[in-house]
Amino acid sequence: MNSEGVRFIQKPVVEQPVWKRIIVESSLPESLNPLRVLSKNLWWVWNNEARELFQYIDQEIWEECAHNPIVLLDEVSYNRFKELENDEIFVSKMHHVYGKFNQYLEERNHLEGPQVAYFSMEYGLHDSLKIFSGGLGILAGDYLKEASDAKVNLVAVGLLYRYGYFKQTLNLHGEQMANYEAQQFSKIPVQPALDAEGNWIEVYVEYPGRTLVAKVWQVNIGSVKLYLLDADHHENPAEQDRSVTHHLYGGDNENRLKQEMLLGLGGIRALQKLGYNSDIYHCNEGHAAFIGIERIADYIKNTGLSFEEAKEVVRASTIFTTHTPVPAGHDSFHKDMFRHYMNHVPPKIGLEWNEFEMLGKASEYEDHFNMSFLASNLSQGINGVSMLHGEVSKTVLKDLYQGFLEEELEIGYVTNGVHYSTWTAPEWKEIHKKYFGEEFPANQLDFEIWNNIYQVPDNEIWQIRKALRLKLINYIKQRFADNWIKRNENPKLINDVMGKLNPNALTIGFARRFATYKRGYLLFRNLERLAGIVNNPDRPVQFIFAGKAHPADKAGQDLIKHIVEISKRPEFRGKILFVQNYDINLAKMLLQGVDVWLNTPTRPLEASGTSGEKGVMNGTLHFSVLDGWWVEGYQKDAGWALPAERTYDVQDFQDELDAETIYSILEDEVIEAYYDRNHEDIPEKWTGFIKNTIARVAPNFTTGRMIKDYQERYYNPQFQRSQFVTNNGFKMAKEMAAWKFNVSSAWKNLEVKSIEIPDGITNKMSIGKEYPIVVKVDIKNLSSEDVRLELIITENEGSETPKITDIIEFENLGCENSICTFKYNLHPNHPGSFNYGFRLLPKNRNLPHKQDFGYVKWI
Ligand SMILES: *Cc1c(COP(=O)(O)O)cnc(C)c1O
């Protein structure tokens, strides 16, 4: 043995690999560099000329890469670029588009109006950026595009998901397979967000016993910047933290809480690091409600305000848009788990745990912390997303406002819209420019202009419809035959289906998430009747279905399977088609190509719905239950509506009735109008409906109208109020908080001394007579200006929720010591049976609305 030899070698301390990022870009010749610039701003998505430019480079690759210009530029060969360099037409077109792009940005260099910071869990901007699942995301994406077009000063925040939402494929049996593909961030339109020194910006969020690090990415949408937080960072040692942002709406409730902490708390920190100091904070759905907490903490830390003072400032500048009409749909977290994660927060805002917890609860006894309640408590403006949904939201949130009647709650609405330039077919855009003027759609808010559609000859309208339908049928044949072959579908069946798809048949589309309330099954209640409808040889009809079911929603998946099975039956082949993987591109093709868009939600569960709005701009007629936007949109001779009133309490009966009504309307009205042709084979009644739809329905449902509503109803008034409370070193915020504190501590001591009500009121009153009511209240140490007394009269008969007939403020005749006399002379002027009540409310002309301060005393 050689004892002098090596005895033992220590295990080395090896460091983790250190990765530095390099990006190798393709060999694009210098002179074609504008293409690179254009590919990195999503402006191209809604500008046809830019699209055409990319398509021209290589049509085949363009289709293969699913219209992703970043991938396209990587994959096109050097030789092809050399060719393009010498292609004069191409080069001049490129410079033309590039010039337009630069001019567009230049016109948006200096923007007026308050700066809005917009927060959303998802954004649907383009299929290549998989950070959306459905309507909520598409809406947010459209909104950003419009903000850019409309020169609104807006910056947005969201999360960057490595896997995003799933891609749907169906197997032979119609079962949904959910595939999550990792996004390669170098191949999508995101880039690192850098600080002034060129360092990649990171934000930190405290989790129990550790700190989460997230990188910040930037997406350019015209002049709007969207910042996305990404937790998949090597500095996060725990795997479960790196995967926080892997999936959109995946994972469990705990992961959801972690995501929402990142979005809300981290989102505000990101904006700070980026140098933003926005005026208005818009919380799109409750997911981002922690923004209010983080901002309050900042005010406390940086300006020395107290919690209540900071809350005044934050409320004034925050607006909360709720999208969910059922209470169960609102995010909430069990109090134990919530405390585990959020325990460190209350000390930062000067609250005890139980005080903090009440920000997300309507009563002490609830065991969940509700994000919509938090958002409501920290927002002055609250709105639903259609007129009907605004009302429904009052019911959903009413527990927060005890003492107020549902009807009087300050919860408004802004009806959702869609981005015209994204969703309108190029063929229609041309017609619109021709008849509405070259300036269109910049002047889309001038509704008169849309009336020019009546000048378009029927033939021109009908040719477009035919062309778009044909384009859709070809698209489906091509793209979806491939899928069917891949899943080993019987070739005979494929041929049968493809052969039967008919570019001239009345084509009806139904595509959306397969959530139960959307009732995708409705059409299939009576298969015999349906078979009769689709197989009429003189008047054929075909239905195209698409949509994803959430991976945890078994019922939704079963429904898809059921439709796929039906579509394979001999009598339905080529008549009912289920097309897989509903995404933005497919939505566009469908909404532009079908003749009728069908929607069958259970009322009032479709908060707004937007896909039908995309249809109407393309002359696609809408046929829907009167729910969501269609309540406002439907007009006679511009689509069809299922009656609003519910006939049966039992859902099954209601479904039966609705299904039969749908079949009848289809047979008697829709099919009738479509196949009623004049000597030129044009369905004049149909083209008339199309014109009515474009003139009278479409203009109301653009994001142009929507963003203007937000500005007028929320952003501008709240900006003013927010300046009012912050000016002069937060003078008003401090005063309001002090006043509220004062009133709240005195409130329970208020004492009603006497109520004098004339006999008539308690028995029977007569119209034309006068009934003086006198109430004496001991207001203790409050001032007489602080208190108002109201008489509320409601009409009760026949409805569960009282309907307000009148709210009257009493006159304060004066106070002796602390006893004030309130008087009102009641003059009844309508016969009927009413209820009445009195209530005391704090009074202050600087309250934005009554419900801003929840103190009410009914007497
Ligand atoms: C518009 C759109 C939606 C939302 O449609 P609804 O009518 O609101 O259900 C969902 N997914 C995609 C891909 C869309 O384009």
The ligand as an ORCA input file, in Angstrom:
! r2SCAN-3c Opt
* xyz 0 1
  C     -64.257     36.375    -29.097
  C     -63.657     35.128    -28.639
  C     -64.116     34.514    -27.459
  C     -65.245     35.070    -26.647
  O     -66.466     34.788    -27.248
  P     -67.829     34.857    -26.438
  O     -68.855     35.135    -27.436
  O     -67.693     35.988    -25.460
  O     -67.999     33.561    -25.756
  C     -63.505     33.339    -27.059
  N     -62.496     32.795    -27.763
  C     -62.038     33.359    -28.896
  C     -60.928     32.710    -29.628
  C     -62.601     34.543    -29.369
  O     -62.124     35.107    -30.477
*
